[in-house]
């Protein structure tokens, strides 16, 4: 199933009124959705790990709707690290996504509504992780930790990975949080003198995440050009 068809399925799920985090599962040629609790229960038994292709964040309440609409991936860097860890073969100590790794996990999908527009961004985790230097950072933090000996990642290790990733100046010379803040100042506080900087951040965002982005008009539910 191609990425546009996945976006169409996600749109349909959103139209039904579902909010919160939902897991997308590969089921033959169909895409089905499982709630976090149901997924967690299944993944404590290792029943569906081979069918999991992505996690969808159907955001309902966000602090900065305009900024989050324009740059959805800035909303939660921790989530990208979580999913990368599970894809790589590790498990968080609190078993956030169950106690089995998710080696076939492919996408992080973020959904944000603003006024009469719905943005859906699909990001390939391998592409984003490589551009965020997560393989190198993770190896540096975990050192000689062996999957065969101990696949659990402790909180201090996890947040060290998040901090190192976030503090890189990958977005036009800005860190993750600084780039997000500049976008917030431009879109939410109307500081229009930041236009050139925001454009550079937008270009860097595209290079890092390589998102497949589809925007829908929530009145007609047709895709639109933006």
ABEGO torsion letter per residue (X at the ends): XBAAAAAAAAAAAAAAGBBEBBBBBBBEABBBBBBAAAAAAAAAAGAAAAABABBBBBBABBABAAAAAABAAAABAAAAAAAAAAAAGBBBAAGAAEABBBAABABBBBBBBBEABBBBBBBBAAAAAAAAGAAAAAAAAAEABBAAABABBBAAAAAAAAAAAAABBABGGBBAAAAAAAAAAAAAAGBAAAAAAAAAAAAAAAAAAGBBBBBBBAAAGBBBBX
